[in-house]
Amino acid sequence: MPRGDKSKYTDKQERKADHIAEGYEKSGVSEKEAERRAWATVNKDDGGGKKEGGSGRGKHTGHPAAHKGGEKGGKAAASRSAADRSASAKKAAATRKRNAEHHA
């Protein structure tokens, strides 16, 4: 199997990669780089292709990367004071309001 061969990936993994790549392209990343990042994310999430190999068994998908966000965000917010969080929330609300007026 040559490098880059996607035959061992499931349909779900391919859809996931397409969806991730679309998101990167929307944020201005080139198509080739978006594709590379998308497959890297799928590999990090699932540990490679999940279709049956020589043993005749597929592999379980645990989605480890998808669970990191809340962990990290919680720690960051917990280390800030209530006043800091409140100020940040007010600033964000003002920005959203300003952007809504600008786009309307």
Salt bridges, closest charged atoms under 4 A:
GLU33 OE2 - ARG36 NH2 2.87
GLU33 OE2 - ARG37 NE 2.95
ASP45 OD2 - LYS16 NZ 2.77
ASP46 OD1 - LYS16 NZ 3.45
ASP46 OD1 - HIS63 ND1 3.79
